[in-house]
Amino acid sequence: MKATLEAINQMQADGVIGKYAIGGAVGATLYLEPAATLDIDIFVVLPTAPGTSLLTLTPLYDYLKARGWTVRDEHVVIGDWPVQFLPPSNDLEQEAVAASVDTTVEGITTWVMSAEHLVAIALRTGRSKDHIRILQFIEQDAVDRGKLHDVLARHGLVAKWKQFENKYLEGTHE
């Protein structure tokens, strides 16, 4: 993962991308026991062209291809990892990137979404694997319930959390 993170940090230093945060399963792995995953989800703020508000991944892909990285479907293989670059698509994801925490992975400084934001995004997404990940955060006491409630409240997810608690955490919630 070291070569992947070095390349992403270099992209940021070169102005190809703005602030970024690791999300998804790899982001969760920094708080939980490792889980199998096929790629790294990088939520990234992309610079916009002057005079337009349209986002494009073309400069990002051009930059990476010029350095020998391979584009495969929606991923770019950087080092040994397929990486998916995802512009934040809603306020929750934007906040998650802005509030990301720095950490060190294999000697490289990188940014990862907070545990509370990862749980809120998983709750919003709502797939079975997301529910399993949320349960892992709760069972491993890897999330601050007060901070989580604040994130959920800001993003209109309290009712959805109550449904989740009733279904999966009966008798374990505060």
C-alpha positions as CSV (number, residue, x, y, z in Angstrom):
1,M,0.0,0.0,0.0
2,K,3.0,2.3,0.5
3,A,3.5,3.0,-3.2
4,T,-0.2,3.7,-3.6
5,L,-0.3,6.2,-0.8
6,E,2.9,7.9,-1.9
7,A,1.4,8.3,-5.4
8,I,-1.8,9.8,-4.0
9,N,0.1,12.2,-1.8
10,Q,2.2,13.2,-4.8
11,M,-1.0,13.9,-6.7
12,Q,-2.1,16.2,-3.9
13,A,1.3,17.9,-3.8
14,D,1.1,18.5,-7.6
15,G,-2.3,20.0,-7.3
16,V,-4.1,17.3,-9.3
17,I,-6.3,16.5,-6.4
18,G,-7.3,18.5,-3.3
19,K,-8.0,17.2,0.2
20,Y,-8.7,13.4,0.2
21,A,-9.7,10.7,2.7
22,I,-9.7,7.0,2.5
23,G,-13.2,5.6,3.0
24,G,-14.9,2.2,2.5
25,A,-13.5,-1.1,3.7
26,V,-9.9,0.1,3.7
27,G,-10.8,3.1,5.8
28,A,-12.7,0.9,8.2
29,T,-9.7,-1.4,8.4
30,L,-7.7,1.4,10.1
31,Y,-10.2,1.1,13.0
32,L,-11.2,-2.5,12.9
33,E,-9.7,-5.9,12.3
34,P,-8.6,-6.3,8.6
35,A,-11.3,-7.3,6.1
36,A,-11.0,-8.6,2.6
37,T,-11.4,-5.8,0.0
38,L,-10.7,-5.5,-3.7
39,D,-9.9,-1.8,-3.9
40,I,-9.3,1.5,-2.1
41,D,-12.0,4.1,-2.1
42,I,-10.4,7.6,-2.1
43,F,-12.9,10.4,-1.6
44,V,-11.3,13.4,-3.2
45,V,-11.9,17.1,-3.7
46,L,-11.2,17.8,-7.4
47,P,-10.1,21.2,-8.6
48,T,-12.6,22.7,-11.0
49,A,-11.6,24.5,-14.2
50,P,-11.9,28.3,-14.0
51,G,-15.3,29.6,-15.0
52,T,-17.1,26.2,-14.5
53,S,-18.4,24.2,-11.7
54,L,-18.2,20.9,-13.6
55,L,-16.0,18.2,-12.2
56,T,-13.9,16.0,-14.4
57,L,-11.7,13.1,-13.7
58,T,-9.8,13.5,-17.0
59,P,-6.8,15.4,-15.6
60,L,-6.5,12.9,-12.8
61,Y,-6.5,9.9,-15.2
62,D,-4.1,11.7,-17.6
63,Y,-1.7,12.4,-14.8
64,L,-1.7,8.8,-13.6
65,K,-1.4,7.3,-17.1
66,A,1.5,9.6,-17.8
67,R,3.2,8.0,-14.8
68,G,2.6,4.4,-16.0
69,W,-0.4,3.5,-13.8
70,T,-3.0,1.4,-15.5
71,V,-6.7,2.4,-15.8
72,R,-9.0,-0.6,-15.5
73,D,-12.7,0.1,-15.6
74,E,-13.5,2.6,-12.8
75,H,-10.2,1.9,-11.1
76,V,-6.6,3.0,-11.5
77,V,-4.1,0.4,-10.4
78,I,-1.5,2.3,-8.4
79,G,1.2,0.0,-6.9
80,D,-0.6,-3.2,-6.3
81,W,-4.0,-1.6,-5.4
82,P,-6.9,-0.8,-7.6
83,V,-8.0,2.7,-6.5
84,Q,-11.4,4.3,-7.1
85,F,-11.4,8.1,-6.9
86,L,-14.8,9.3,-5.8
87,P,-15.8,13.0,-5.6
88,P,-18.0,13.5,-2.5
89,S,-21.5,13.2,-3.7
90,N,-23.4,14.7,-0.7
91,D,-22.9,16.9,2.4
92,L,-22.1,13.8,4.6
93,E,-19.2,12.7,2.3
94,Q,-18.0,16.3,2.0
95,E,-17.9,16.7,5.8
96,A,-16.2,13.3,6.1
97,V,-13.4,14.4,3.8
98,A,-13.1,17.8,5.5
99,A,-13.0,16.2,9.0
100,S,-10.7,13.3,8.1
101,V,-8.0,12.3,10.5
102,D,-4.3,11.9,9.6
103,T,-2.7,8.6,10.3
104,T,0.4,6.8,9.3
105,V,0.3,3.7,7.2
106,E,3.5,1.9,6.3
107,G,5.4,5.1,7.2
108,I,3.3,7.3,5.0
109,T,1.0,10.0,6.3
110,T,-2.4,9.7,4.9
111,W,-6.0,10.8,5.7
112,V,-8.9,8.5,6.7
113,M,-12.5,9.3,7.4
114,S,-13.4,9.2,11.1
115,A,-15.0,6.1,12.4
116,E,-18.3,8.1,13.0
117,H,-18.4,9.3,9.4
118,L,-17.6,5.8,8.1
119,V,-20.5,4.4,10.1
120,A,-22.9,7.2,9.0
121,I,-22.0,6.6,5.3
122,A,-22.5,2.9,5.8
123,L,-25.9,3.5,7.4
124,R,-26.9,5.8,4.5
125,T,-25.7,3.3,1.9
126,G,-27.5,0.5,3.7
127,R,-26.3,-2.7,2.0
128,S,-25.9,-5.9,4.0
129,K,-22.1,-5.6,4.0
130,D,-22.6,-2.0,5.4
131,H,-24.7,-3.3,8.2
132,I,-22.1,-5.9,9.1
133,R,-19.4,-3.2,9.1
134,I,-21.5,-1.0,11.4
135,L,-21.9,-3.9,13.8
136,Q,-18.1,-4.4,13.8
137,F,-17.6,-0.8,14.8
138,I,-20.1,-1.2,17.6
139,E,-18.9,-4.6,18.8
140,Q,-15.3,-3.5,18.8
141,D,-16.1,-0.2,20.5
142,A,-14.4,1.7,17.7
143,V,-17.0,4.5,17.4
144,D,-17.8,7.3,19.8
145,R,-21.6,7.1,20.2
146,G,-21.9,10.8,21.1
147,K,-20.0,11.9,18.1
148,L,-21.9,9.5,15.9
149,H,-25.2,10.8,17.1
150,D,-24.0,14.4,16.2
151,V,-23.1,13.3,12.7
152,L,-26.3,11.4,12.2
153,A,-28.4,14.4,13.5
154,R,-26.6,16.8,11.1
155,H,-27.4,14.6,8.1
156,G,-30.9,13.5,8.9
157,L,-30.0,9.9,9.7
158,V,-31.3,9.6,13.3
159,A,-34.6,7.8,12.3
160,K,-32.6,5.4,10.1
161,W,-30.2,4.8,13.0
162,K,-33.2,4.0,15.3
163,Q,-34.4,1.4,12.8
164,F,-30.9,-0.1,12.7
165,E,-30.7,-0.2,16.5
166,N,-34.1,-1.8,16.7
167,K,-33.2,-4.5,14.2
168,Y,-29.6,-5.2,15.1
169,L,-28.8,-3.8,18.5
170,E,-31.8,-4.6,20.6
171,G,-30.8,-4.3,24.2
172,T,-27.3,-2.9,23.5
173,H,-28.0,0.7,22.7
174,E,-27.9,3.5,25.2
